[in-house]
């Protein structure tokens, strides 16, 4: 049964890679693809060899949230002028 690779913290992924005979620096490459480059699948991880990507795909899946709808809200801000009893005034936007 495949596991979600996002559930693996880096030390656990390093341990898993070591058990497969893969050098531990690959964990850094994989994490870079997942968290910095936002890869949606192992096939996108082009600095990993095809055999390595196949091993990852055999044991893991990469499940990302998908944006279905984006809304933008327009919020109007009011400028206010406040005064203290000392006579000091400031504007707040």
C-alpha positions as CSV (number, residue, x, y, z in Angstrom):
1,X,0.0,0.0,0.0
2,X,1.4,3.4,-1.0
3,X,2.0,6.1,1.6
4,X,1.7,9.8,1.3
5,X,5.2,11.2,1.1
6,X,4.0,14.4,2.8
7,X,3.6,12.4,6.0
8,X,7.3,11.7,6.1
9,X,9.5,14.2,7.9
10,X,13.0,14.6,6.5
11,X,14.8,12.2,9.0
12,X,12.3,9.5,8.3
13,X,12.7,9.9,4.5
14,X,16.5,9.8,4.9
15,X,16.1,6.5,6.8
16,X,13.8,5.1,4.2
17,X,16.2,6.1,1.4
18,X,19.1,4.5,3.2
19,X,17.1,1.3,3.5
20,X,16.8,1.3,-0.3
21,X,20.5,2.0,-0.8
22,X,19.9,5.5,-1.9
23,X,22.3,8.3,-0.7
24,X,20.7,10.6,1.9
25,X,21.3,13.8,-0.1
26,X,18.4,12.7,-2.3
27,X,16.0,13.5,0.5
28,X,17.0,17.2,0.2
29,X,16.3,17.1,-3.5
30,X,12.9,15.4,-3.0
31,X,12.0,18.0,-0.3
32,X,13.0,20.8,-2.6
33,X,10.7,19.5,-5.3
34,X,7.8,19.0,-2.9
35,X,8.0,22.2,-0.8
36,X,9.8,24.8,-2.9
37,X,9.0,23.9,-6.5
38,X,5.5,22.5,-5.5
39,X,5.8,19.4,-7.7
40,X,2.5,17.6,-8.3
41,X,4.1,14.2,-9.0
42,X,7.4,12.4,-9.0
43,X,7.7,12.6,-12.8
44,X,8.3,16.3,-12.4
45,X,11.4,15.7,-10.3
46,X,13.8,15.8,-13.3
47,X,17.1,15.9,-11.3
48,X,16.2,12.5,-10.0
49,X,16.9,9.6,-12.3
50,X,14.0,7.7,-13.9
51,X,14.7,4.6,-11.8
52,X,14.6,6.7,-8.6
53,X,11.3,8.3,-9.6
54,X,9.9,4.9,-10.4
55,X,10.8,3.6,-6.9
56,X,9.2,6.7,-5.3
57,X,6.1,6.2,-7.4
58,X,5.9,2.6,-6.4
59,X,6.0,3.3,-2.7
60,X,4.5,6.8,-2.3
61,X,1.9,9.1,-3.6
62,X,2.0,12.9,-3.6
63,X,-1.4,14.3,-2.6
64,X,-1.8,18.0,-3.0
65,X,-4.7,20.3,-2.4
66,X,-6.2,21.6,-5.6
67,X,-7.5,25.2,-5.8
68,X,-11.0,24.9,-7.2
69,X,-12.2,28.5,-6.9
70,X,-10.5,31.7,-6.1
71,X,-12.4,34.7,-4.8
72,X,-11.1,38.2,-4.2
73,X,-12.8,40.5,-1.8
74,X,-12.6,44.2,-2.1
75,X,-12.6,45.7,1.4
76,X,-13.0,49.5,1.8
77,X,-11.1,51.0,4.6
78,X,-12.2,54.1,6.4
79,X,-9.8,56.8,7.4
80,X,-10.3,57.9,10.9
81,X,-9.0,60.7,12.9
82,X,-8.6,60.2,16.6
83,X,-7.7,62.7,19.3
84,X,-6.4,62.2,22.8
85,X,-7.3,64.5,25.6
86,X,-3.7,65.9,25.4
87,X,-4.5,67.3,21.9
88,X,-2.3,64.7,20.1
89,X,-4.0,63.6,16.8
90,X,-3.3,60.7,14.4
91,X,-4.8,59.3,11.3
92,X,-5.4,55.6,10.9
93,X,-6.2,54.0,7.6
